[in-house]
Amino acid sequence: MTPSIRGRLETRAALIPTVGLVISILFLPVVWRGDGSFVDHLLALFAGLGLLLVPGLAWEFPYHAIQQSRWDRDWPLSIMLLAAAGELVLATWISTKVGASPLNALEAGFHLGSVWIGCCLVAAGPIKVTVPRMRYRGGRLV
């Protein structure tokens, strides 16, 4: 299956708020050590999800253009990991330097990397079982 741009956008827009939310809630006890407000840490994790979602949706267009120039119109895992590294570096930098996040760069990077890997694993496995017709619609969920 070669994902269409709409399918890529829908999958990202569905997985980050759902899978990312679960991972973020599980990650919260790791980063909140009683210093600062619980709500500040929770909002920082949710802002990290937004930093993965919004720039990621914008980056899907150049990713898709590059993907369409490949002979098999698909990404090998190595290119997926390179793309993820760029997203994670940008999102970590924005969350630690630009925003007033209580997380340090290591915590933010670990959180965002965990969310990205979790979403990638769900997209590669369980979602294909729960939404089997997605395969024949270019990756679209709806």
N, C-alpha and C positions, 0 to 999 in steps of 0.2 A: 504494500500500500504506500502510495506517495501522498503525504498530507498536503491538502490545499492550504492556502494562506488562511482561509476562514477556519479550517479545521485546527490549524496551529494556534490561532488566536483564541478560539473557543476552548481548546484543551488547556492552554496556559491560564486563561481567565477562570476556568473551573477548578483547576487543581491547586493553584496557589492559595485562594481563599479557603479551600476545604482542607486539603492535606496539610498545607502550610499552617493553618490555624491549629490543627491538632498537634503538630510538631512544636509550634511555638508555645502552646500551653504546657506541653511536656518539658520544654526547655526552661520555662519560667523558674522552677525551683533551683536550677543550676546557677542562674545569674542573679537572683534576688537573695542576697545574703543578710538581709535586715538593714542594709545601709540604704538610705533613701526611701522614697515612697514606692510601695508595691505597684501603685497605679502608674508611676513614671516608668518603671521597668516593663510593665505590660504594654503601655503605649509605645515604648521603644521597639518592642518585638513586633507589634502591629505595623509600625512605621517601616520596619525592615521588610515586612511582607509587601507593603506598598512600593518600596524601592525595588523589589524583585518584579512586581507586576507591571508597573507603569513603564519603566524603561525597557523591560522585557517585551512588552507588547509593541513598542516602537522599534525595537531591534529585530523583531520577527520579519519585518519587511526586507531589510538587507540580507538576513539569514536565508529567507526564502529565495531571493534573487540569486544568491550564490548557489543554493541547493539546485535551482533549476538549470544552472549551467553545467552541473555534473551529469555524466552520461547516464547514471542510474537514478538520478533525481532523489537521492537519499543521502543522509548524513552517516558517515561512519562514527563510531563511538569516540575516536580521537578528536574529531572536529567538534563533536558535542561537548567534550570536556574543555577544549580551548574556548569555545563560545561561553561556556559556564564560567570559566576563569575570568574572562573579561567582565561578565555581568557581576560576579561576586566582588571583584576588586572595586568596580565603580560603586556598587551598592554599599559596600563596607566603608569606602572612603566618604561617601555622602553621609552615611549614618553617624560616623564618628567625628568628622571634621566640620561638616556644615550644620548638622542638627545638634541639638543639646541633649544627646543621648547619654544615659548613665552607663551604657555598655562601653567597654574598651574595644579596641580593634580586633583583638583575638576572640572575644566573646561574640561580637557582631559577625565576624567572618565565619565562626563555627556555627552560629545560628543560621545564617543565610545559606551556608554550604549544606547544612543538614536539611533545610527546607528544599533546596534545589535537588539534592540527591533523592530525598523522599518523593518529591513530585515526579522525578525521572523514573524511579522504580515503579511507582503506581501507574504511570503512563505506559511503561513497558510490559506490565503484567496484569494486575487486577482490573484495570479499566477495560482491557481488551476482552476480559471474561464477562464483566458486568454489562458492557455495552458492545455486543458483538457486531451489530450493524454499522458501527462507527468505521470499521475497516472498509466498507464499500461506499462510504460517503466522504472520502478524502480526509478522514480524521475528525469530521464534524460530530459534535455531540448532539446537537439539536437539529 
